Amino acid sequence: MTQKSIAIVGGGIVGATAAYYLARQGYQPVLYDWGQGQATKAAAGIINPWFSLRRNQAWFQLVAHGAEFYRQFMEDLKQDGYPHQAIFQVDGALMIRHSDKGYARDLKQAQKKLPLWPAIGQVKTVKARDYFPFLKDDLKATYVEGGGRVDGEQLIRILHRAIQDLGGTIHYQAVNLNQRNNGLEIQVEGQSKTYDQVLLAVGAWLPILLEPLNYQVKIHPQKGQLYIIQDANFKNQHWPVVMPPGLGDIIPFNDGRIIIGATHEEDQAYNLDPDLSQLEALRQHVSQIAPDLAAYPIQTYKVGTRAQSQDYSVVLGQVPGLNQVWTVSGLGSSGLTSGPYLGYQWAKLVSQGKWDIDTTAYPIEAYIQKL
């Protein structure tokens, strides 16, 4: 039997995971990665979605499955001989709430959700400073044992290496799309090729990619910035991540870095220039709960562009009017949590003809329309 030809446009967290799992099964996927402004490379994220106050259940199912999937994901990389420890660590999460009512709600939610999502682990109300010494002495927190963190840049670096080791191909180039009947032709430097299956996983660049084919895509870019501080005394402390109300998550890594982020800027389009005023606003926000930490000088910063739908819903499914062309976009700031699961699921769809995604919960026609 002739093997399916598979193209994935976009080498971020969704596309790279899909290509990795397809290559792992013996396929030879072709990954096209322009890389400009890629959200994953510029991101460090907290994997602790279970206590979000968002009421969108379709979204919650993806992030909750995503958090569980990380355990399998890292085990698969480990079995293949890749340094998964650099990508994902579980040292718990501290959620700082406005009031005692918030802590009581967390404990109640934990009792309800733990049987469904065992990665949550133990949940309890604690004195925050006992777990992260830079926090103010009077702060309480909900401690979630299963809370973790992921380094997006390390994840992409290792996945790209694994894809090529396992027989996949990566082209670090931008592409253009041409429609041929109800299919798609991918054009790179004047040469065109068609594939049996195509995944468009370009995040915020989906409207630009599909515009020449007369599609209107209701996804917009959201700029995200974070900054990094570093100290040898931060190494190997195994501190939990800290989630205060609003912006300013604190993400300590055991290599001595602490990442503070990230901004959510809706009016910057695809602008990747750093805005020091926004980084200073992050620092000021952190100073309200961890003043000593905020006093450390900024070592460096990262800027990326997330894909956000008009109502913050996830956009996934087959592109209307294009046979065997699929897309995943609109993940926003939860992309590091749900992205690997979605990439894995698309690989499953290609290899087995079905996936564990109920696409009726994600009406793609509301976000992608042929003009």
Secondary structure, DSSP 8 states (H G I E B T S, - for coil): -----EEEE--SHHHHHHHHHHHHTT---EEE---TTBTTTT-EEEE--TT-----HHHHHHHHHHHHHHHHHHHHHHHTT--GGGTEEE--EEE--SSHHHHHHHHHHHHHHTTT-GGG--EEEEEGGGTSTTS-TT-EEEEETT-EEEEHHHHHHHHHHHHHHTT-EEE-S--EEEEETTEEEEEETTEEEE-SEEEE--GGGHHHHHGGGTEEE-EEEEEEEEEEEE-GGGTT----EEE-SSS-EEEE-TTSEEEEE---BSS-TT--S--HHHHHHHHHHHHTT-HHHHTS---EEEEEEEEEETTS--EEEE-TT-TTEEEEE--GGGHHHHHHHHHHHHHHHHHHS--S--GGGS-GGGTEEE-
